[in-house]
Amino acid sequence: MLVPEISLTPQMVDRFISRFGVDKIAVLHSKLSVGERFDSWNKIRSGEAKIIIGARSAMFAPVQDLGIIIIDEEHDSSYKSEMTPRYDVRVVASKIAKNKNIPLVLGSATPDMSTYYKATKGKIELLELTKRANKSQLPEVQIIDLREELANGNRSMLSVKLYEEIEKNLKEHHQTILFLNRRGYSTFIMCRNCGYTVKCKYCNITMTYHLKENKLKCHYCGYEENPVKICPACKSENIRYFGTGTQKLEAEINKLFPNASTIRMDVDTVTKKNSHEQILNKFKNEGIDILIGTQMVVKGHHFPNVTLVGVIAADSSLNIDDYMASERTFQILTQVEGRAGRENLAGKVIVQTYNPDNFAIECAKKQDYKAFYNTEIELRKQLKYPPFCDIIIIGVSGEKEQEVINLSGKLHEYIKQRIINEKVAMLLYKPLPAPIDKIKNNYRWRMIIKCVYNEQINRLINDGLEQIYNSNKSQSIRVVVSLNPSSMM
Protein backbone atom coordinates (compact mmCIF):
# COMPACT_ATOMS: atom_id res chain seq x y z
CA MET A 1 0.00 0.00 0.00
CA LEU A 2 1.74 3.15 -1.21
CA VAL A 3 1.00 6.69 -0.03
CA PRO A 4 2.48 9.84 -1.62
CA GLU A 5 3.55 11.64 1.56
CA ILE A 6 5.24 10.36 4.72
CA SER A 7 2.72 12.51 6.65
CA LEU A 8 -0.09 10.21 5.41
CA THR A 9 1.61 7.04 6.71
CA PRO A 10 0.45 7.26 10.40
CA GLN A 11 -3.20 7.75 9.42
CA MET A 12 -3.07 4.88 6.92
CA VAL A 13 -1.31 2.61 9.46
CA ASP A 14 -4.02 3.36 12.06
CA ARG A 15 -6.76 2.40 9.59
CA PHE A 16 -5.07 -0.89 8.69
CA ILE A 17 -4.27 -1.76 12.34
CA SER A 18 -7.93 -1.23 13.31
CA ARG A 19 -8.94 -3.83 10.71
CA PHE A 20 -6.06 -6.32 10.54
CA GLY A 21 -4.10 -5.91 13.80
CA VAL A 22 -0.59 -4.55 14.41
CA ASP A 23 1.41 -7.78 13.93
CA LYS A 24 0.73 -8.13 10.21
CA ILE A 25 1.83 -4.60 9.24
CA ALA A 26 5.26 -3.22 8.32
CA VAL A 27 6.06 0.42 7.52
CA LEU A 28 8.81 1.63 5.17
CA HIS A 29 9.81 5.25 4.48
CA SER A 30 12.88 7.50 4.55
CA LYS A 31 12.22 9.04 7.97
CA LEU A 32 12.69 5.70 9.79
CA SER A 33 15.96 5.14 11.65
CA VAL A 34 18.39 2.54 10.24
CA GLY A 35 17.35 0.11 13.01
CA GLU A 36 13.62 0.58 12.36
CA ARG A 37 14.14 0.08 8.63
CA PHE A 38 16.18 -3.08 9.29
CA ASP A 39 13.41 -4.49 11.54
CA SER A 40 10.71 -3.72 8.94
CA TRP A 41 12.83 -5.23 6.15
CA ASN A 42 13.34 -8.48 8.12
CA LYS A 43 9.66 -8.63 9.08
CA ILE A 44 8.74 -8.40 5.37
CA ARG A 45 11.41 -10.82 4.14
CA SER A 46 10.43 -13.47 6.71
CA GLY A 47 6.79 -13.25 5.59
CA GLU A 48 5.62 -12.14 9.05
CA ALA A 49 4.34 -8.83 7.62
CA LYS A 50 1.36 -9.35 5.31
CA ILE A 51 0.72 -5.64 4.63
CA ILE A 52 3.47 -3.16 3.71
CA ILE A 53 2.65 0.56 3.95
CA GLY A 54 5.05 3.24 2.78
CA ALA A 55 6.18 5.89 0.33
CA ARG A 56 7.43 5.09 -3.20
CA SER A 57 10.61 3.20 -2.15
CA ALA A 58 8.44 0.61 -0.34
CA MET A 59 7.70 -0.78 -3.82
CA PHE A 60 11.11 -2.49 -3.68
CA ALA A 61 10.45 -4.29 -0.38
CA PRO A 62 11.38 -8.02 -0.42
CA VAL A 63 7.79 -9.32 -0.36
CA GLN A 64 7.61 -13.11 -0.60
CA ASP A 65 4.09 -13.71 -1.88
CA LEU A 66 2.69 -10.47 -3.27
CA GLY A 67 -1.08 -10.56 -3.90
CA ILE A 68 -2.13 -6.94 -4.64
CA ILE A 69 -0.56 -3.48 -5.07
CA ILE A 70 -2.55 -0.37 -4.11
CA ILE A 71 -1.30 3.14 -4.95
CA ASP A 72 -3.26 5.83 -3.11
CA GLU A 73 -3.48 9.35 -4.65
CA GLU A 74 -1.91 7.86 -7.79
CA HIS A 75 -1.86 11.25 -9.55
CA ASP A 76 0.75 12.62 -7.12
CA SER A 77 4.05 13.77 -8.67
CA SER A 78 6.03 12.42 -5.67
CA TYR A 79 5.59 8.90 -7.11
CA LYS A 80 8.15 9.85 -9.76
CA SER A 81 11.74 9.98 -8.53
CA GLU A 82 13.58 12.91 -10.10
CA MET A 83 16.88 11.90 -8.49
CA THR A 84 19.13 8.91 -9.16
CA PRO A 85 17.89 6.21 -9.45
CA ARG A 86 15.13 7.76 -11.59
CA TYR A 87 11.91 5.79 -11.79
CA ASP A 88 8.13 6.14 -11.87
CA VAL A 89 6.71 3.84 -9.20
CA ARG A 90 3.48 3.43 -11.20
CA VAL A 91 5.46 1.97 -14.12
CA VAL A 92 7.43 -0.29 -11.75
CA ALA A 93 4.21 -1.42 -10.04
CA SER A 94 2.54 -2.10 -13.40
CA LYS A 95 5.49 -4.26 -14.49
CA ILE A 96 5.52 -6.22 -11.21
CA ALA A 97 1.72 -6.71 -11.29
CA LYS A 98 1.90 -7.97 -14.88
CA ASN A 99 4.78 -10.38 -14.14
CA LYS A 100 3.08 -11.78 -11.04
CA ASN A 101 -0.42 -11.70 -12.58
CA ILE A 102 -1.87 -9.75 -9.63
CA PRO A 103 -4.20 -6.72 -9.46
CA LEU A 104 -2.84 -3.14 -9.36
CA VAL A 105 -5.28 -0.57 -7.91
CA LEU A 106 -4.64 3.12 -8.71
CA GLY A 107 -6.81 5.24 -6.42
CA SER A 108 -7.52 8.98 -6.74
CA ALA A 109 -10.37 11.49 -6.64
CA THR A 110 -8.45 13.44 -9.31
CA PRO A 111 -6.65 10.81 -11.46
CA ASP A 112 -3.62 11.62 -13.57
CA MET A 113 -4.86 12.60 -17.07
CA SER A 114 -2.94 9.76 -18.75
CA THR A 115 -4.31 7.18 -16.28
CA TYR A 116 -7.90 8.31 -16.80
CA TYR A 117 -7.39 8.41 -20.58
CA LYS A 118 -6.33 4.73 -20.48
CA ALA A 119 -9.43 3.93 -18.41
CA THR A 120 -11.75 5.66 -20.91
CA LYS A 121 -10.13 3.65 -23.73
CA GLY A 122 -10.63 0.37 -21.86
CA LYS A 123 -6.90 -0.29 -21.38
CA ILE A 124 -7.45 -0.42 -17.62
CA GLU A 125 -10.66 -1.05 -15.72
CA LEU A 126 -12.51 1.99 -14.35
CA LEU A 127 -14.19 1.68 -10.92
CA GLU A 128 -16.04 4.77 -9.69
CA LEU A 129 -17.03 5.81 -6.17
CA THR A 130 -19.96 8.19 -6.56
CA LYS A 131 -20.52 9.00 -2.87
CA ARG A 132 -18.28 10.48 -0.18
CA ALA A 133 -17.15 8.39 2.79
CA ASN A 134 -19.69 8.39 5.67
CA LYS A 135 -22.26 9.70 3.13
CA SER A 136 -21.22 13.28 4.04
CA GLN A 137 -22.14 16.13 1.70
CA LEU A 138 -19.62 17.97 -0.48
CA PRO A 139 -18.62 21.33 1.01
CA GLU A 140 -19.99 24.63 -0.30
CA VAL A 141 -17.24 26.33 -2.35
CA GLN A 142 -17.06 30.11 -2.82
CA ILE A 143 -14.60 31.84 -5.18
CA ILE A 144 -13.31 35.28 -4.10
CA ASP A 145 -11.95 37.64 -6.78
CA LEU A 146 -8.86 39.26 -5.24
CA ARG A 147 -8.97 42.05 -7.85
CA GLU A 148 -12.22 43.25 -6.27
CA GLU A 149 -10.68 43.03 -2.78
CA LEU A 150 -7.81 45.29 -3.94
CA ALA A 151 -10.25 47.71 -5.60
CA ASN A 152 -12.10 47.97 -2.27
CA GLY A 153 -8.85 48.83 -0.46
CA ASN A 154 -8.26 45.42 1.20
CA ARG A 155 -4.51 44.70 1.03
CA SER A 156 -4.62 41.98 3.68
CA MET A 157 -3.84 38.32 2.89
CA LEU A 158 -7.42 37.48 3.88
CA SER A 159 -10.48 38.56 1.92
CA VAL A 160 -13.33 40.07 3.94
CA LYS A 161 -15.39 36.87 3.45
CA LEU A 162 -12.59 34.56 4.65
CA TYR A 163 -11.97 36.77 7.69
CA GLU A 164 -15.70 36.62 8.59
CA GLU A 165 -15.85 32.83 8.15
CA ILE A 166 -12.74 32.26 10.34
CA GLU A 167 -14.28 34.50 13.02
CA LYS A 168 -17.56 32.56 12.83
CA ASN A 169 -15.73 29.21 12.98
CA LEU A 170 -13.79 30.27 16.08
CA LYS A 171 -17.04 31.24 17.86
CA GLU A 172 -18.56 27.84 17.00
CA HIS A 173 -15.38 26.02 18.17
CA HIS A 174 -14.82 24.39 14.81
CA GLN A 175 -11.42 23.98 13.16
CA THR A 176 -10.00 25.74 10.09
CA ILE A 177 -7.28 24.80 7.57
CA LEU A 178 -5.54 27.60 5.63
CA PHE A 179 -3.59 26.46 2.58
CA LEU A 180 -0.76 28.45 0.99
CA ASN A 181 1.71 26.58 -1.21
CA ARG A 182 4.70 28.78 -0.37
CA ARG A 183 6.81 28.53 2.74
CA GLY A 184 8.84 31.31 4.35
CA TYR A 185 7.84 34.89 5.18
CA SER A 186 8.50 36.82 1.96
CA THR A 187 9.12 35.23 -1.44
CA PHE A 188 11.61 37.87 -2.58
CA ILE A 189 13.39 41.07 -1.53
CA MET A 190 13.68 43.98 -3.98
CA CYS A 191 15.22 47.44 -4.08
CA ARG A 192 12.44 49.93 -4.86
CA ASN A 193 14.94 52.37 -6.42
CA CYS A 194 16.71 50.20 -9.03
CA GLY A 195 14.72 46.92 -9.07
CA TYR A 196 17.59 44.73 -7.79
CA THR A 197 16.36 41.40 -6.35
CA VAL A 198 18.41 39.24 -3.99
CA LYS A 199 19.28 35.96 -5.72
CA CYS A 200 21.15 32.90 -4.53
CA LYS A 201 24.82 33.08 -5.57
CA TYR A 202 24.72 29.39 -6.56
CA CYS A 203 21.26 29.28 -8.22
CA ASN A 204 19.64 31.85 -10.49
CA ILE A 205 16.57 32.06 -8.25
CA THR A 206 15.32 34.67 -5.77
CA MET A 207 15.94 33.91 -2.11
CA THR A 208 13.08 33.61 0.38
CA TYR A 209 13.08 35.50 3.68
CA HIS A 210 12.43 33.39 6.81
CA LEU A 211 11.41 35.58 9.75
CA LYS A 212 11.99 33.15 12.64
CA GLU A 213 15.66 32.58 11.76
CA ASN A 214 15.98 36.11 10.24
CA LYS A 215 17.70 34.55 7.21
CA LEU A 216 17.42 34.58 3.43
CA LYS A 217 17.25 30.98 2.19
CA CYS A 218 17.49 29.33 -1.22
CA HIS A 219 14.87 26.57 -1.49
CA TYR A 220 16.91 24.81 -4.21
CA CYS A 221 20.38 24.39 -2.68
CA GLY A 222 19.85 25.38 0.97
CA TYR A 223 22.29 28.35 0.89
CA GLU A 224 21.59 30.95 3.61
CA GLU A 225 22.67 34.54 4.16
CA ASN A 226 21.70 37.52 6.33
CA PRO A 227 18.98 39.89 5.04
CA VAL A 228 20.16 42.77 2.84
CA LYS A 229 19.67 46.27 4.33
CA ILE A 230 21.54 48.31 1.68
CA CYS A 231 21.16 47.59 -2.06
CA PRO A 232 24.46 46.20 -3.44
CA ALA A 233 23.67 47.75 -6.87
CA CYS A 234 22.67 51.37 -6.07
CA LYS A 235 23.47 51.62 -2.32
CA SER A 236 19.87 52.65 -1.58
CA GLU A 237 18.21 51.70 1.74
CA ASN A 238 14.81 51.48 0.05
CA ILE A 239 14.67 47.66 0.38
CA ARG A 240 11.20 46.10 0.49
CA TYR A 241 9.87 42.58 1.17
CA PHE A 242 7.39 41.20 -1.39
CA GLY A 243 5.24 38.08 -1.70
CA THR A 244 3.87 35.90 1.05
CA GLY A 245 4.63 32.53 2.59
CA THR A 246 3.26 30.36 5.40
CA GLN A 247 5.35 32.18 8.06
CA LYS A 248 3.87 35.55 7.07
CA LEU A 249 0.36 34.07 6.97
CA GLU A 250 0.85 32.65 10.47
CA ALA A 251 2.04 36.06 11.74
CA GLU A 252 -0.98 37.80 10.19
CA ILE A 253 -3.45 35.24 11.62
CA ASN A 254 -1.91 35.66 15.10
CA LYS A 255 -2.32 39.44 14.75
CA LEU A 256 -5.93 39.31 13.46
CA PHE A 257 -7.09 36.53 15.82
CA PRO A 258 -4.89 36.87 18.96
CA ASN A 259 -7.02 34.41 20.98
CA ALA A 260 -6.92 31.64 18.34
CA SER A 261 -4.45 28.77 18.67
CA THR A 262 -2.48 28.06 15.46
CA ILE A 263 -0.05 25.43 14.21
CA ARG A 264 2.01 25.45 11.00
CA MET A 265 2.97 22.50 8.80
CA ASP A 266 5.56 22.94 6.05
CA VAL A 267 9.09 21.73 5.22
CA ASP A 268 10.53 24.07 7.89
CA THR A 269 8.43 22.61 10.74
CA VAL A 270 8.72 18.88 9.89
CA THR A 271 12.51 18.47 9.91
CA LYS A 272 12.62 16.32 13.07
CA LYS A 273 11.70 12.65 13.21
CA ASN A 274 7.94 11.99 13.68
CA SER A 275 7.24 15.74 13.47
CA HIS A 276 4.56 15.12 10.76
CA GLU A 277 2.69 12.84 13.14
CA GLN A 278 3.11 15.15 16.15
CA ILE A 279 1.73 18.22 14.32
CA LEU A 280 -1.27 16.33 12.90
CA ASN A 281 -2.06 14.66 16.24
CA LYS A 282 -1.75 17.98 18.05
CA PHE A 283 -4.19 19.61 15.62
CA LYS A 284 -6.64 16.70 15.82
CA ASN A 285 -6.52 15.89 19.53
CA GLU A 286 -5.73 19.20 21.25
CA GLY A 287 -8.45 21.19 19.48
CA ILE A 288 -6.09 23.72 17.86
CA ASP A 289 -8.21 26.27 16.00
CA ILE A 290 -6.23 26.87 12.79
CA LEU A 291 -3.80 24.68 10.82
CA ILE A 292 -1.67 26.66 8.34
CA GLY A 293 0.30 24.72 5.75
CA THR A 294 1.60 23.94 2.28
CA GLN A 295 0.47 20.96 0.16
CA MET A 296 1.35 18.65 3.09
CA VAL A 297 -2.01 19.53 4.67
CA VAL A 298 -4.22 18.88 1.63
CA LYS A 299 -3.75 15.18 0.91
CA GLY A 300 -6.04 12.58 2.39
CA HIS A 301 -6.12 13.79 6.01
CA HIS A 302 -9.31 13.18 7.97
CA PHE A 303 -10.18 15.83 10.58
CA PRO A 304 -13.83 15.45 11.69
CA ASN A 305 -14.01 18.95 13.24
CA VAL A 306 -12.67 20.88 10.22
CA THR A 307 -15.57 22.82 8.69
CA LEU A 308 -13.67 25.62 6.93
CA VAL A 309 -10.83 25.53 4.40
CA GLY A 310 -9.29 28.74 3.05
CA VAL A 311 -7.11 28.74 -0.09
CA ILE A 312 -5.02 31.92 0.18
CA ALA A 313 -3.61 32.03 -3.38
CA ALA A 314 -5.13 29.56 -5.85
CA ASP A 315 -2.99 31.00 -8.69
CA SER A 316 0.41 29.99 -7.31
CA SER A 317 0.37 26.65 -9.19
CA LEU A 318 -1.44 28.08 -12.23
CA ASN A 319 1.06 30.64 -13.50
CA ILE A 320 4.06 28.39 -14.08
CA ASP A 321 5.79 27.33 -17.30
CA ASP A 322 4.41 23.78 -17.37
CA TYR A 323 1.78 22.08 -19.55
CA MET A 324 0.49 20.36 -16.37
CA ALA A 325 -0.20 23.67 -14.53
CA SER A 326 -4.00 23.52 -14.98
CA GLU A 327 -4.13 19.83 -14.01
CA ARG A 328 -2.05 20.44 -10.85
CA THR A 329 -4.22 23.44 -9.88
CA PHE A 330 -7.43 21.45 -10.30
CA GLN A 331 -6.01 18.49 -8.35
CA ILE A 332 -4.68 20.52 -5.44
CA LEU A 333 -7.86 22.62 -5.11
CA THR A 334 -10.10 19.54 -5.23
CA GLN A 335 -7.88 17.79 -2.66
CA VAL A 336 -7.87 20.73 -0.25
CA GLU A 337 -11.64 21.22 -0.64
CA GLY A 338 -12.03 17.57 0.41
CA ARG A 339 -10.67 18.37 3.91
CA ALA A 340 -13.83 20.31 4.89
CA GLY A 341 -17.03 18.80 6.27
CA ARG A 342 -15.93 15.16 6.29
CA GLU A 343 -18.29 14.04 9.08
CA ASN A 344 -21.74 15.28 10.10
CA LEU A 345 -20.83 18.98 10.11
CA ALA A 346 -21.34 21.00 6.90
CA GLY A 347 -18.15 22.22 5.22
CA LYS A 348 -17.27 25.49 3.55
CA VAL A 349 -14.33 26.36 1.28
CA ILE A 350 -13.17 29.88 0.37
CA VAL A 351 -10.86 30.03 -2.67
CA GLN A 352 -9.03 33.35 -3.22
CA THR A 353 -7.80 33.98 -6.77
CA TYR A 354 -6.98 36.63 -9.38
CA ASN A 355 -8.31 34.26 -12.10
CA PRO A 356 -11.88 33.37 -11.04
CA ASP A 357 -12.89 32.51 -14.63
CA ASN A 358 -10.09 29.99 -15.23
CA PHE A 359 -11.67 26.64 -16.18
CA ALA A 360 -9.49 24.67 -13.70
CA ILE A 361 -10.72 26.86 -10.82
CA GLU A 362 -14.34 26.74 -12.06
CA CYS A 363 -14.29 22.92 -12.32
CA ALA A 364 -12.62 22.62 -8.90
CA LYS A 365 -15.40 24.75 -7.43
CA LYS A 366 -17.96 22.20 -8.66
CA GLN A 367 -15.55 19.29 -7.90
CA ASP A 368 -16.35 18.14 -11.43
CA TYR A 369 -13.42 16.01 -12.60
CA LYS A 370 -15.10 14.89 -15.83
CA ALA A 371 -15.81 18.47 -16.98
CA PHE A 372 -12.18 19.39 -16.30
CA TYR A 373 -10.89 16.25 -18.04
CA ASN A 374 -13.03 16.79 -21.17
CA THR A 375 -11.73 20.37 -21.61
CA GLU A 376 -8.10 19.62 -20.79
CA ILE A 377 -7.88 16.46 -22.92
CA GLU A 378 -8.97 18.42 -26.03
CA LEU A 379 -6.26 21.04 -25.38
CA ARG A 380 -3.65 18.30 -24.93
CA LYS A 381 -4.72 16.67 -28.20
CA GLN A 382 -4.39 19.91 -30.16
CA LEU A 383 -1.02 20.83 -28.60
CA LYS A 384 0.45 17.29 -28.78
CA TYR A 385 0.96 16.72 -25.07
CA PRO A 386 0.66 13.48 -23.05
CA PRO A 387 -1.27 11.15 -23.30
CA PHE A 388 -1.27 11.76 -27.10
CA CYS A 389 2.46 12.28 -27.30
CA ASP A 390 5.48 11.69 -25.06
CA ILE A 391 7.72 14.52 -23.95
CA ILE A 392 11.43 13.83 -23.53
CA ILE A 393 13.61 16.48 -21.90
CA ILE A 394 17.36 16.18 -22.33
CA GLY A 395 18.94 18.34 -19.63
CA VAL A 396 22.62 19.32 -19.82
CA SER A 397 24.28 20.95 -16.80
CA GLY A 398 27.78 21.93 -15.73
CA GLU A 399 29.87 24.58 -14.00
CA LYS A 400 31.16 26.12 -17.28
CA GLU A 401 28.29 27.56 -19.29
CA GLN A 402 30.12 27.55 -22.64
CA GLU A 403 30.87 23.82 -22.29
CA VAL A 404 27.19 23.18 -21.55
CA ILE A 405 26.13 25.21 -24.62
CA ASN A 406 28.66 23.44 -26.88
CA LEU A 407 27.67 19.95 -25.75
CA SER A 408 23.93 20.75 -26.06
CA GLY A 409 24.56 21.98 -29.62
CA LYS A 410 26.51 18.85 -30.61
CA LEU A 411 23.84 16.52 -29.20
CA HIS A 412 21.08 18.49 -30.94
CA GLU A 413 22.93 18.34 -34.28
CA TYR A 414 23.50 14.57 -33.97
CA ILE A 415 19.82 13.82 -33.18
CA LYS A 416 18.65 16.20 -35.92
CA GLN A 417 20.77 14.42 -38.57
CA ARG A 418 19.51 11.00 -37.44
CA ILE A 419 15.89 12.22 -37.65
CA ILE A 420 16.46 13.46 -41.24
CA ASN A 421 18.39 10.37 -42.40
CA GLU A 422 16.09 7.79 -40.81
CA LYS A 423 12.81 9.77 -41.22
CA VAL A 424 12.01 9.40 -37.51
CA ALA A 425 8.61 10.75 -36.39
CA MET A 426 9.92 13.20 -33.82
CA LEU A 427 9.61 16.94 -33.10
CA LEU A 428 13.01 18.24 -31.92
CA TYR A 429 13.34 21.73 -30.42
CA LYS A 430 16.59 23.71 -30.22
CA PRO A 431 18.54 23.73 -26.92
CA LEU A 432 17.65 26.69 -24.69
CA PRO A 433 18.44 27.69 -21.08
CA ALA A 434 16.13 25.89 -18.61
CA PRO A 435 13.47 28.07 -16.88
CA ILE A 436 15.74 28.03 -13.80
CA ASP A 437 19.02 28.30 -15.64
CA LYS A 438 21.42 27.84 -12.72
CA ILE A 439 21.13 25.57 -9.66
CA LYS A 440 23.94 24.72 -7.20
CA ASN A 441 26.48 26.61 -9.33
CA ASN A 442 25.59 24.50 -12.39
CA TYR A 443 24.35 26.14 -15.59
CA ARG A 444 21.35 24.31 -17.02
CA TRP A 445 20.33 23.97 -20.70
CA ARG A 446 17.72 21.64 -22.13
CA MET A 447 16.18 20.46 -25.35
CA ILE A 448 12.64 19.16 -25.69
CA ILE A 449 11.53 16.27 -27.90
CA LYS A 450 7.90 15.36 -28.70
CA CYS A 451 7.31 11.86 -30.05
CA VAL A 452 5.60 8.53 -29.40
CA TYR A 453 8.33 6.87 -27.37
CA ASN A 454 9.49 3.47 -28.64
CA GLU A 455 12.60 1.30 -28.94
CA GLN A 456 13.84 3.16 -32.07
CA ILE A 457 13.79 6.51 -30.25
CA ASN A 458 15.36 4.98 -27.16
CA ARG A 459 18.22 3.63 -29.31
CA LEU A 460 18.65 6.96 -31.15
CA ILE A 461 18.99 8.96 -27.91
CA ASN A 462 21.34 6.37 -26.38
CA ASP A 463 23.54 6.49 -29.50
CA GLY A 464 23.63 10.28 -29.24
CA LEU A 465 24.62 10.16 -25.56
CA GLU A 466 27.36 7.61 -26.30
CA GLN A 467 28.72 9.74 -29.16
CA ILE A 468 28.81 12.84 -26.95
CA TYR A 469 30.28 10.92 -24.00
CA ASN A 470 33.15 9.60 -26.13
CA SER A 471 33.96 13.03 -27.60
CA ASN A 472 33.48 15.02 -24.37
CA LYS A 473 36.71 15.70 -22.48
CA SER A 474 35.07 17.50 -19.53
CA GLN A 475 34.13 15.42 -16.51
CA SER A 476 31.94 18.16 -15.01
CA ILE A 477 29.12 17.98 -17.59
CA ARG A 478 26.03 16.00 -16.65
CA VAL A 479 23.32 14.87 -19.07
CA VAL A 480 19.93 13.67 -17.78
CA VAL A 481 17.13 12.28 -19.98
CA SER A 482 13.60 12.49 -18.53
CA LEU A 483 10.54 10.85 -20.10
CA ASN A 484 7.31 12.76 -19.33
CA PRO A 485 8.90 14.52 -16.31
CA SER A 486 6.72 15.60 -13.40
CA SER A 487 8.25 19.10 -13.59
CA MET A 488 9.27 21.08 -16.66
CA MET A 489 11.45 23.46 -14.62
Sequence and secondary structure as in RCSB ss.txt:
>XXXX:A:sequence
MLVPEISLTPQMVDRFISRFGVDKIAVLHSKLSVGERFDSWNKIRSGEAKIIIGARSAMFAPVQDLGIIIIDEEH
DSSYKSEMTPRYDVRVVASKIAKNKNIPLVLGSATPDMSTYYKATKGKIELLELTKRANKSQLPEVQIIDLREEL
ANGNRSMLSVKLYEEIEKNLKEHHQTILFLNRRGYSTFIMCRNCGYTVKCKYCNITMTYHLKENKLKCHYCGYEE
NPVKICPACKSENIRYFGTGTQKLEAEINKLFPNASTIRMDVDTVTKKNSHEQILNKFKNEGIDILIGTQMVVKG
HHFPNVTLVGVIAADSSLNIDDYMASERTFQILTQVEGRAGRENLAGKVIVQTYNPDNFAIECAKKQDYKAFYNT
EIELRKQLKYPPFCDIIIIGVSGEKEQEVINLSGKLHEYIKQRIINEKVAMLLYKPLPAPIDKIKNNYRWRMIIK
CVYNEQINRLINDGLEQIYNSNKSQSIRVVVSLNPSSMM
>XXXX:A:secstr
 B SSGGGHHHHHHHHHHHH STTEEEE TTS HHHHHHHHHHHHTT  SEEEESGGGGGS  SS   EEEETTT
 GGGEE SSS EEHHHHHHHHHHHHT  EEEE SS  HHHHHHHHTTSS      S GGG    EEEEEEHHHHH
HTT  SSS HHHHHHHHHHHHTT EEEEE S  SSBSEEEETTT  B B SSSSSB EEETTTTEEE TTT  EE
   SS TTT    EEEES  HHHHHHHHHHH TTS EEEESTTT  STTHHHHHHHHHHHS  SEEEESGGGTSS
   TTEEEEEES TTTTTSSS TTHHHHHHHHHHHHHTTSS SSS  EEEEEES TT HHHHHHHHT HHHHHHH
HHHHHHHHT TTSSEEEEEEEEESSHHHHHHHHHHHHHHHHHHHHHHT  EEE   EEEEEEEETTEEEEEEEEE
E   HHHHHHHHHHHHHHHHH   SS EEEEEES S   
